[in-house]
Amino acid sequence: MSKPVLLVVDDDNEVLRAVDRDLKQKYAADYRVLRAESGQVALDTLRQLQLRNETVALMLVDQRMPQMTGVNFLREAIQLYPKSKRVLLTAYADTEAAIQAINGAKIDYYLTKPWTPPQESLYPILDDLLEDWRSDYRPSFDGMRVIGHRWSPDTHAIKDFLARNRVPFQWVDVEAKEQAEQIGKLLTVVGEDAECLPVVLFPDGSRLVQPTITEIAEKLGLKVRAEEMSYDFVIVGAGPAGLAAAVYGGSEGLRTLMIEREAPGGQAGTSSLIENYLGFPNGISGSDLARRALDQARRFGVEVLTPQE
């Protein structure tokens, strides 16, 4: 899981480097420090972080920036990361404006430049803010997210494919009231609306809109095309019998290819408990049986194509 982010925004490169240096010196073990030279670049960074489902713990933003002031940036940033702590960097002349902005932009603190030495003027303040943030922090899910309708056949097909292929994912239901705010933000960030569902978001920030199962499989790195021109032994279907045949073929040194249109395990893979399979007197779940057999087949060099017909 990636570290929470500390975001620094300042158009003055010298100040930006100084803040970046001070933050990394103190917080690099527990946080990832990112920097941006303008409010717009910082907003783009926040949108990419949200697509990757990463957490922003604190934003340290300069007030006097061209095109977008620090207060205006924070007003927009709070829509993306409402729980992040917000600190405004100001000059002495901006103190009054910073005080007024505490209510308008919900700023948690303002710091006047210069803040040296950081051990006295910077770290104690940030320590207190980060400690307060950590008290309510719940790590975000680090994996794929599927956004869709609970009554959508395409959405259920994607969920079923990922579950049966043991790919961790988070299901985001557009009809769930408690997830409505999160969904609205995500769809806004990716530039889509409810008519384009399902949408699959990947940990690297990429997305697929109304994807086919094959497109998802290729994105995940599953094999959908054979590597060799010819094989000694081709098995169609990766149910228990197909998996057993693949293990026997591979163990005998045959160039073996197994083709499965959905997920290894077949219908048996969906069973919660199989009690009549040889070698498991106490029973075994279908998913566990499929996982064991697939690992065994691959150990003997069997090539598996899924999903493919």
Secondary structure, DSSP 8 states (H G I E B T S, - for coil): ----EEEEE-S-HHHHHHHHHHHHHHHTTT-EEEEESSHHHHHHHHHHHHHTT--EEEEEEES--SSS-HHHHHHHHHHH-TTSEEEEEE-GGGHHHHHHHHHHS--SEEEES---SHHHHTHHHHHHHHHHHHHT------SEEEEE-TT-HHHHHHHHHHHHTT--EEEEETT-GGGHHHHHHHHHHHT--GGG--EEE-TTS-EEES--HHHHHHHHT---S-SSS--SEEEE--SHHHHHHHHHHHHTT--EEEE-SS-TTGGGGG-S-B-SSTT-TT-B-HHHHHHHHHHHHHHTT-EEE-S--
